[in-house]
């Protein structure tokens, strides 16, 4: 939602600034993975002209074993 509604955003980890700027500058795969310790894909949406941040989840069967 931040990518759609905000002109500028800040990304924090443990209260420390990781990145600040436009959504395109801040919402990068490496920044989000660093801040939240998860694997993601960042995909541009040409219709809305914003970004989608999609978590890459482990297959459930690998987690259960």
ABEGO torsion letter per residue (X at the ends): XAAAABABBBBBBGGBBABBEBAAAABBAAAAAAAAGBBBBBBBBAAAGBBBBBBBBBBAAAAAX
